[in-house]
Structures are given as C-alpha cells and as structure tokens.
C-alpha cells in the first residue's frame, strides 16, 4: 500500500505576503513504494520549503505529480507564475537518461510519468526564462532535462547519505567562484545537509557545474544561458539543515524573482 500526503496543508495561507510573487512548487506527495517513513520526510521537507518561500516573501502554490493523480498542464503551471521550485523525492527512472548498465538494488519510487512531467516543465521554464530553483531530485531532473545523465547509485554514497539513522548528514562542498550559488551563500566552501545516493554523471551541455563534493561528485549546477536556473543536490529544506543557509538560498531565489518581475506585486490568484 502506497502512503500519500494530504495536499490540503499546502494550500494558500493567510500568513503569506498578499503581494508576493507566485511560486509553483513542483513535488510528488505519493510515489510507488512510499511508506510511512518516506512520507514523513517528504511531508516535512515540503512543508519547510513552503515555509521558507513564505518567509522570503513569496506565495508558494502546490503543483503535485503524485502517482495516478491528474497532472496540471504546463500552460496552467506557468500562468501567472513569477518563479518555480522543483523539490526532492524518489529516484529518477534510469530509462529517462538512457542508462544501460546493471540496475542497483536500492532504486525506489520509480515513476516515469512523473519524471517526464518534470522534464517538460524544466524545458518550458528555460524556454520562458523563468527563475528556477531545483533541489535534490529536482537538480537531477534538471540535468536530465537538458541531455545529462545520472549515476543511478554512487559508489561512495556514505559520504553523501547516512545509513538511515540518521538518513541526512552534514557534508562539506566546494562552490565555484563567481557562480550564482557562491554569490548567494557568500562563501566558496560550505557545509550542507545531504541525503542522496543518485547524482549527476555526465553534465548536460546547457549546464555548468557550480558545486562539488570532496570526492568530485557534482553537488550543484546552473544553466549556461537562462538568466537564473540553479540546481542544488543538497537539502536546505531538511529539518536538520542550517537555518541561515536555508534562508540564504530561498531568500536569494525570491529576491531574484522580485528583481526580475520589477516589483513585489506578484499576480492575484486563488
């Protein structure tokens, strides 16, 4: 039995800035094999991401691609949107990036329909030059959407993920000088909250690497020609993440959205 998360808690809130920019938040609230533990993580990280966008002055709007639910057409997702965020979740289907090797035993939550939906949204965001933040699974799909590939299971994943107790760990990563994420964080070496066993392999031609772990694994990317499209492999929205780092990333994203839309008026919606 697949556990799913109640979407009602992610509806518009009276606590948000009524004039803030509209930010679609793309996330699955239920994927194949999601048990109670995974549902708890997904619910917590999604809620904290929504809270962080509101704290930064934005108005987050749920766009879910939960398994077997109706998918919102891209035109509706971007109608009135000032920026877009892709959150974490299950593994990406290896077929989505042409992987032909032996599949690892620890793949979970594979849903090709969900992958294809997110890939289409990424391409649409680039075509529209919409300010975009992609986190963990989102950053992996960001790479796949523009022709990159993934490691379906990185060999030295204990550097990037706990054994379940805890699942998320702190990890030091190096940021590329002059990259957008380095500017946001104000440093070229940071400690992040990580928990992943898949990672970027071949970097998409349209992306550049902006962060790496000590073992060389790619931890961040940005689009080469779009104004502001950033992917981070780590989880600033995880409960154990540094609060100041979380604020910097989400505030930096919302500040960019506001700067590009020209004011803080956003768009009126329900």
C-alpha positions in Angstrom: 0.0 0.0 0.0 1.3 3.4 -1.0 1.1 6.1 1.6 0.2 9.6 0.2 0.3 13.0 1.8 -2.7 15.3 2.3 -2.3 18.2 -0.1 -4.6 20.5 1.9 -1.8 21.7 4.2 -0.1 23.2 1.2 -2.9 25.4 0.1 -2.6 29.2 0.1 -2.0 30.6 3.6 -3.3 33.8 5.3 0.2 34.2 6.7 1.9 34.9 3.4 2.6 38.2 1.8 -0.6 39.1 -0.2 1.5 40.9 -2.8 4.4 38.5 -3.0 5.4 36.7 -6.2 3.6 33.5 -7.2 5.9 30.4 -6.9 4.7 27.0 -8.2 6.2 24.3 -6.0 6.6 21.0 -8.0 6.6 17.9 -5.9 5.2 14.4 -5.5 3.0 13.7 -2.5 2.9 10.0 -3.2 5.1 7.7 -5.3 5.4 3.9 -5.8 6.5 2.2 -2.6 6.4 5.3 -0.4 5.9 4.1 3.1 5.3 6.0 6.3 9.0 6.9 6.8 9.4 8.3 3.4 6.1 10.1 3.6 7.2 11.8 6.8 10.4 13.0 5.2 8.6 14.2 2.1 5.9 16.0 4.1 8.4 17.7 6.4 10.7 18.9 3.6 7.8 20.1 1.5 6.3 22.0 4.4 9.6 23.6 5.3 10.2 24.6 1.7 6.7 26.2 1.6 7.5 28.0 4.9 10.9 29.2 3.6 9.3 30.7 0.4 6.7 32.5 2.5 9.3 33.7 4.9 11.2 35.1 1.9 8.1 37.0 0.8 6.8 34.6 -1.9 3.5 32.8 -2.3 4.1 29.1 -2.9 1.5 27.2 -4.9 1.4 23.4 -5.0 1.9 21.6 -8.3 1.8 17.9 -7.5 2.7 15.0 -9.7 1.6 12.3 -7.2 1.3 8.9 -8.8 -2.1 8.4 -10.6 -3.3 11.9 -9.9 -4.2 14.3 -12.7 -1.2 16.4 -13.9 -1.7 20.2 -14.3 -0.8 21.3 -17.8 2.4 23.3 -18.2 0.5 26.3 -19.6 -1.5 26.4 -16.3 1.5 25.9 -14.1 3.3 28.9 -15.7 0.2 31.1 -16.0 0.8 33.9 -13.5 4.0 32.2 -12.2 6.9 34.5 -11.3 9.3 31.7 -10.5 9.3 27.9 -10.0 10.8 25.4 -7.5 11.3 21.7 -8.0 11.6 19.8 -4.7 13.1 16.4 -3.8 11.5 12.9 -3.8 12.0 9.5 -5.3 14.7 8.2 -7.7 14.8 9.1 -11.4 14.0 6.3 -13.8 17.3 5.2 -15.4 15.5 4.8 -18.7 14.8 8.6 -18.7 18.5 9.2 -19.3 19.4 6.2 -21.4 21.2 4.1 -18.7 22.0 0.6 -20.0 24.1 -0.7 -17.1 23.2 -3.1 -14.3 20.5 -1.5 -12.2 21.2 -1.1 -8.4 19.0 -2.9 -5.9 18.2 0.2 -4.0 16.2 2.1 -6.6 12.9 3.3 -5.2 9.8 5.2 -6.1 10.4 4.9 -9.9 7.6 6.7 -11.8 8.5 7.5 -15.5 5.3 9.6 -15.9 6.4 11.8 -13.1 10.0 12.2 -14.5 8.7 13.1 -17.9 6.3 15.7 -16.5 9.1 17.4 -14.5 11.4 17.3 -17.6 8.8 19.0 -19.7 8.3 21.7 -17.0 12.1 22.3 -16.8 12.3 22.8 -20.6 9.3 25.1 -20.5 10.8 27.1 -17.7 14.0 27.5 -19.8 12.0 28.5 -22.9 10.2 31.1 -20.8 13.3 32.1 -18.9 11.6 31.6 -15.6 13.6 31.9 -12.4 14.1 28.3 -11.3 15.4 26.6 -8.1 15.8 22.8 -8.2 16.6 20.7 -5.1 17.9 17.1 -4.8 15.8 15.0 -7.2 14.9 18.3 -8.8 18.5 19.0 -9.5 19.0 15.5 -11.0 16.0 16.0 -13.3 17.3 19.5 -14.2 20.4 17.8 -15.6 18.4 15.0 -17.4 16.0 17.6 -18.9 18.9 19.2 -20.9 20.7 16.0 -22.0 22.7 15.0 -19.0 22.9 11.6 -17.3 23.0 10.3 -13.7 24.7 7.7 -11.6 21.8 5.5 -10.5 23.7 4.7 -7.3 27.0 6.4 -6.5 29.7 4.0 -5.2 30.7 6.1 -2.2 27.3 7.2 -1.1 28.1 7.1 2.7 29.9 10.4 2.1 26.6 11.9 0.9 23.9 10.0 2.9 23.5 8.4 6.3 22.6 4.8 6.9 19.1 5.6 7.9 20.0 6.6 11.5 20.3 9.4 10.6 19.4 9.5 6.9 20.6 13.1 6.4 24.2 14.1 7.2 26.3 17.3 7.0 28.7 17.4 4.2 31.3 20.0 3.0 31.1 21.1 -0.6 33.1 23.5 -2.7 31.4 26.2 -4.7 32.7 27.5 -8.0 34.0 31.1 -7.7 31.6 33.5 -9.5 28.7 31.1 -9.6 25.3 32.2 -8.6 25.1 29.8 -5.7 28.5 31.0 -4.4 27.2 34.6 -4.5 24.1 33.6 -2.6 26.0 31.7 0.1 28.8 34.3 0.4 31.4 31.6 0.5 33.2 29.1 -1.7 33.2 26.3 1.0 30.0 25.4 2.8 28.6 22.7 4.9 25.3 21.3 3.6 22.6 18.9 4.6 22.8 15.9 2.3 21.0 12.6 1.8 21.4 11.2 -1.7 22.6 8.0 -3.5 22.0 9.2 -7.0 24.0 12.0 -8.6 24.9 13.9 -11.8 27.2 11.8 -14.0 27.6 13.5 -17.5 26.7 17.1 -17.1 24.2 18.4 -19.6 25.7 20.6 -22.4 23.5 23.5 -21.4 24.5 23.4 -17.7 27.7 24.2 -15.8 29.0 22.7 -12.6 28.8 25.1 -9.6 29.5 22.8 -6.7 31.4 19.6 -6.0 31.9 17.3 -3.0 35.4 16.2 -1.9 35.1 13.0 -3.9 34.3 15.0 -7.1 30.6 14.3 -7.1 28.6 17.2 -8.6 26.6 18.9 -6.0 25.3 22.0 -7.9 24.7 23.2 -11.5 23.3 26.2 -13.2 22.0 26.9 -16.7 24.6 28.4 -19.1 22.2 30.8 -20.9 19.0 31.1 -18.9 19.0 34.1 -16.6 18.7 32.2 -13.3 18.2 28.4 -13.2 20.0 26.7 -10.3 20.2 23.1 -9.1 21.5 22.1 -5.7 21.9 18.4 -4.8 21.6 19.0 -1.1 18.5 19.7 1.1 18.3 23.2 2.5 14.7 22.4 3.4 15.6 19.4 5.6 14.7 19.8 9.3 18.4 19.5 10.3 19.7 22.0 7.8 21.4 25.1 8.9 18.7 27.8 9.2 20.8 30.6 7.9 21.8 28.6 4.9 18.2 27.8 4.2 17.3 31.4 4.5 20.1 32.4 2.1 19.0 30.0 -0.6 15.3 30.6 -0.5 15.7 34.4 0.0 18.2 34.6 -2.8 15.7 32.8 -5.1 12.8 35.0 -4.1 14.9 38.2 -4.3 15.9 37.2 -7.9 12.2 36.6 -8.8 11.2 40.0 -7.4 14.1 41.8 -9.1 13.1 40.2 -12.5 9.4 40.9 -12.2 10.2 44.5 -11.4 8.2 44.8 -8.1 6.7 42.7 -5.3 3.2 42.7 -6.5 3.0 39.2 -7.9 -0.2 38.1 -9.5 -3.7 37.8 -8.0 -4.9 34.2 -7.8 -6.9 31.8 -5.6 
